[in-house]
Amino acid sequence: MKVGLFFGSFNPVHVGHMIIANYMVENTDLEEVWLMVTPQNPHKNQRNLLNEYDRLEMVNLAIKNNPKLRASDFEFNLPRPSFTIDTLAHLKEKYPSHEFALIMGTDTVNTLPKWKNYEEIVNGYKVYAYPRPKADISFEFDNLNVQQDTPLMEISASFLRRSIKNRRSIRYMVSDDVAEFIDKWGYYQ
């Protein structure tokens, strides 16, 4: 099985994430996309980060009716912070018959040379990239597959968190189930 790994904090998961995940599974050779909830990204501020189990629950709520998408807590039991190369090694060990590829924005592709053991990633895994606003590819490699037709999304989780804090509606930017979950628990207020 060919699986696309879409790593993220998903704090909260929003329609931009869902559109990209669905686009990748419907328009590439990927059979499934796993949304890999990252408990602690070494490159991001953890200050406003919800508990990983709450973020995982929001991803499950967002994808509940799509059998080609899967929420993953795989990194929850790995050492922190989570480094992609380490996660990939553990995934290959647990799922030896799967072929894994990475899904990331063009802005993230440009940061790959700063990642731990990035050479192993770019030489050993296919990377499906989607366009990001004002982020042309400046780092190219053989396993890079840029999906130019992916819808360009300018929505961000930080914008959603600010909107919630300022008591503005996030309707249509997250699924109804995710909005209800956030409201029920009073998150990001």
C-alpha positions in Angstrom: 0.0 0.0 0.0 1.3 3.5 -0.9 0.6 5.9 2.0 1.0 9.7 2.1 2.1 11.0 5.5 0.7 14.5 6.2 2.4 15.7 9.4 1.0 18.6 11.3 0.1 20.0 14.7 -3.5 20.3 13.5 -4.1 23.0 16.1 -6.9 23.0 15.0 -7.4 20.9 11.9 -9.2 23.0 9.2 -10.7 22.8 5.7 -7.3 23.6 4.2 -5.8 20.5 5.7 -8.8 18.4 4.6 -8.8 19.7 1.0 -5.1 19.0 0.6 -5.3 15.5 2.1 -8.3 14.7 -0.1 -6.7 16.1 -3.2 -3.6 14.0 -2.7 -5.4 10.8 -2.2 -7.7 11.4 -5.2 -5.2 12.9 -7.7 -1.9 11.0 -7.1 -1.0 7.4 -6.8 -1.4 7.5 -3.0 -3.9 4.9 -1.7 -4.3 6.5 1.7 -3.3 9.7 3.5 -2.5 9.5 7.2 -2.8 12.8 9.0 0.1 12.4 11.5 -0.7 14.4 14.6 2.6 15.7 15.9 2.8 16.0 19.6 5.8 18.3 19.6 7.2 19.9 16.5 10.8 20.9 17.0 10.4 23.9 14.7 7.2 25.4 16.3 6.3 27.3 19.5 4.4 25.0 21.8 2.7 27.7 23.8 -0.7 27.6 22.3 -0.7 23.9 21.5 -3.7 21.8 22.7 -3.2 18.4 24.2 -2.3 15.9 21.4 -5.3 13.7 22.2 -7.7 16.6 21.7 -6.0 17.5 18.4 -6.2 13.8 17.3 -10.0 13.8 18.2 -10.5 16.9 16.1 -8.8 15.2 13.1 -10.9 12.1 13.6 -14.0 14.2 13.6 -12.9 16.0 10.5 -12.2 12.8 8.5 -14.9 10.5 9.9 -16.6 9.8 6.6 -13.6 9.3 4.3 -12.1 5.8 4.3 -9.0 6.9 2.4 -8.0 9.3 5.2 -6.7 8.2 8.6 -5.8 10.1 11.8 -2.6 8.8 13.3 -1.3 9.0 16.9 1.9 7.1 15.8 4.3 9.8 17.1 2.6 9.9 20.5 4.8 7.0 21.8 8.0 8.1 20.2 10.7 10.3 21.9 10.1 14.1 21.8 10.5 16.3 20.0 9.4 14.3 16.9 11.9 14.2 14.1 10.5 13.0 10.8 13.4 10.7 9.9 13.0 8.8 13.3 9.2 8.5 12.7 9.8 7.1 9.2 12.3 4.5 10.5 9.7 3.3 13.1 6.9 3.3 10.5 9.0 1.1 8.1 9.7 -1.3 10.9 6.0 -1.6 11.9 4.6 -1.6 8.4 7.2 -3.3 6.2 4.8 -3.8 3.3 3.8 -0.1 3.0 5.5 2.4 0.9 5.5 5.8 2.6 5.7 9.2 1.0 5.6 12.7 2.5 3.1 15.5 1.9 4.1 19.1 2.6 3.8 22.6 1.4 6.3 24.3 -0.8 7.3 26.5 2.1 8.2 23.4 4.1 10.1 21.8 1.2 12.4 24.8 1.3 13.3 24.1 5.0 14.2 20.5 4.5 18.0 21.1 4.5 17.5 22.2 8.2 15.9 18.9 9.2 17.7 16.1 11.0 19.2 13.7 8.4 17.3 15.4 5.6 19.5 13.6 3.0 17.9 10.3 4.0 14.4 11.8 3.5 15.0 13.4 0.1 16.9 10.4 -1.3 14.7 7.6 0.2 11.1 9.0 0.1 8.9 10.6 -2.5 7.7 14.1 -1.4 4.4 15.4 -2.7 4.4 19.2 -2.4 1.4 21.5 -2.6 1.7 25.2 -3.5 1.8 27.7 -0.6 1.3 31.5 -1.0 4.5 33.3 -1.8 6.6 30.1 -1.5 8.3 29.1 -4.7 10.5 26.0 -4.6 14.1 26.9 -3.9 15.2 23.4 -2.9 14.8 20.8 -5.6 15.6 17.0 -5.6 14.7 14.0 -7.7 12.0 12.6 -5.4 10.1 15.9 -5.4 6.6 15.9 -7.0 5.0 19.3 -6.9 1.2 19.1 -7.4 0.6 22.5 -9.1 -3.2 21.9 -9.4 -3.7 21.6 -5.6 -6.1 24.3 -4.4 -4.1 27.2 -2.9 -5.2 27.7 0.7 -4.4 30.8 2.7 -6.2 29.7 5.9 -4.0 29.0 9.0 -4.6 27.5 12.4 -3.1 30.6 14.0 -5.7 32.8 12.3 -8.4 30.4 13.6 -7.1 30.5 17.1 -7.0 34.3 17.0 -10.6 34.4 15.6 -11.9 32.2 18.4 -10.1 34.2 21.0 -11.7 37.4 19.6 -15.1 35.7 19.5 -15.3 35.7 15.7 -17.0 32.9 13.8 -14.9 30.1 12.3 -17.8 28.7 10.4 -16.9 27.1 7.1 -13.2 27.1 8.0 -13.5 23.9 10.1 -16.0 21.1 9.9 -19.2 21.5 12.0 -18.1 18.6 14.2 -14.7 20.3 14.9 -16.4 23.6 15.6 -18.7 22.0 18.1 -15.8 20.2 19.8 -13.9 23.4 20.2 -16.9 25.3 21.4 -17.9 22.4 23.8 -14.6 22.5 25.6 -13.9 26.3 25.3 -10.6 25.7 23.5 -8.5 28.7 22.2 -10.5 31.2 24.2 
